[in-house]
Amino acid sequence: MIFAVAFSLLVALFWLRWFRKKDKYEKEPERLIYLAFFAGVLATLPSVFLESFLTLRNQGSTFILENLFLSFLWVGIVEEFFKYLAVRLTVYRSKQFNEVLDGMIYMVSAALGFASTENVGYMLGFGYSVGFLRAILSYLAHISFSAIFGYYIGKAKIEGRKNLVWIGFALAVTLHWLYNSFLILGTTKSSAGFLFLGLLIWAFGLILTLVLIKKAQGTSPFRVVHILPKRLTRQCQGCGKTVSSTALRCHHCGESLPLDEEEVTLRV
């Protein structure tokens, strides 16, 4: 068990470090990143509980296409909802959640906490080899589904358009549902066609995630400071991060920045 936990956690932290590099303009505090991650770990508890009713109900029933699709639709709804709740009840109200990309960062943090806990269960139940395969397929699937959802959560908060949350939820659930269904069908029926469709959904999710990352980076309100010439910027004395030389308050930590008119003139 110790190996399963250590391996699953290390894989999650590896992917989390990779994804955090996309947050180029204003890094999120580690305490909030790991708070969302831990909330994602806890989100597995109600998810497993609700999914267990589905398993019990399906015992003894015929394993048909319709039954499988309905089953994994439920799984997608439950898991994406509780990953969202992990973010909504912890870091969503933070002042640090102040750009669209933050929605993606925090949702991916929660998703990786969820995926690592889920992976431990699979490794203990089906053997370590399953965990090695899931380290790429399942982790990246959770990342892409939640990043897409997170993009719309970020837009909903920043733009005040609450209905966008439903669009993100519908997209995440649909991709999750189709991915799981096609892969399980392909495995149980030894169908290369279904496996290919599952991998196609997986690849589409990753590509869409990368596209949305670029869009979120492009709309970041902190992007301007990072493309200004160095002579037009200065360091905040409070946190040491780069701000515009004409800013009155640091957009990173909120520290007041007294404006030295002579210094600004020389810089320009």
RAVEN-V931375 format. One record per pair of residues at least 24 apart in sequence whose ideal C-beta (glycine too) atoms are under 8 Angstrom apart, sorted by the first residue. I is the first residue (numbers start at 1). J is the second residue. Records with the same first field share a line. If there is no record, write none. Layout:
I: J / J
//
This chain:
1: 120 / 124
3: 128
4: 119 / 120 / 123 / 124 / 128 / 131
5: 120
7: 119 / 123 / 128 / 131 / 135
8: 115 / 116 / 117 / 119 / 120 / 123 / 131
9: 116
11: 116 / 119 / 135 / 139
12: 37 / 112 / 113 / 115 / 116 / 119 / 139
13: 112
15: 112 / 139 / 140 / 143
16: 108 / 109 / 112
19: 105 / 108 / 143 / 147
20: 105
22: 101 / 104 / 105 / 213 / 217
23: 101 / 102 / 105
24: 217 / 226
25: 99 / 101 / 217 / 220 / 222 / 223 / 225 / 226
26: 98 / 99 / 220 / 222 / 251 / 252
28: 96 / 102 / 105 / 106
29: 96
32: 90 / 91 / 94 / 96 / 106
33: 105 / 106 / 109
34: 109
35: 90 / 91
36: 86 / 87 / 90 / 91 / 106 / 107 / 109 / 110 / 113
37: 109 / 110 / 112 / 113
38: 113
39: 86 / 87 / 89 / 90 / 110 / 113
40: 83 / 86 / 109 / 110 / 111 / 112 / 113 / 114 / 115 / 117
41: 113 / 114 / 116 / 117
42: 86 / 113
43: 82 / 83 / 85 / 86 / 110 / 113 / 114
44: 82 / 114 / 117 / 118
46: 78 / 82
47: 78 / 79 / 82 / 114
48: 121
50: 78
51: 75 / 78
63: 188
65: 185
68: 181 / 184 / 185
69: 177 / 181
72: 176 / 177 / 180 / 181 / 184
73: 173 / 177
75: 176 / 177 / 180
76: 172 / 173 / 174 / 176 / 177 / 180
77: 173
79: 114 / 176
80: 145 / 146 / 149 / 169 / 172 / 173 / 176
81: 169
82: 114
83: 107 / 110 / 111 / 114 / 142 / 146 / 149
84: 149 / 153 / 165 / 169
86: 110 / 113 / 114
87: 150 / 153
92: 153 / 157
95: 254
97: 154 / 157
98: 158 / 221
99: 154 / 158 / 216 / 219 / 220 / 221 / 222
100: 151 / 154 / 155 / 158 / 215 / 216 / 219 / 220
101: 154 / 213 / 216 / 217 / 220
102: 154
103: 150 / 151 / 152 / 153 / 154 / 155 / 156 / 157
104: 147 / 150 / 151 / 154 / 209 / 212 / 213 / 216
105: 150
106: 150
107: 146 / 147 / 149 / 150 / 153
108: 143 / 146 / 147 / 150
110: 146
111: 142 / 143 / 145 / 146 / 147
112: 139 / 142 / 143
114: 142
115: 139 / 142 / 143
137: 202
140: 202 / 206
141: 176 / 179 / 202 / 205
143: 209
144: 175 / 202 / 205 / 206 / 208 / 209
145: 172 / 175 / 176 / 179 / 205
146: 172
147: 209 / 212 / 213
148: 172 / 175 / 205 / 208 / 209 / 212
151: 212 / 215 / 216
154: 216
175: 201 / 204 / 205
179: 205
221: 251
222: 251
225: 251
231: 267 / 268
232: 267 / 268
234: 263 / 267
//
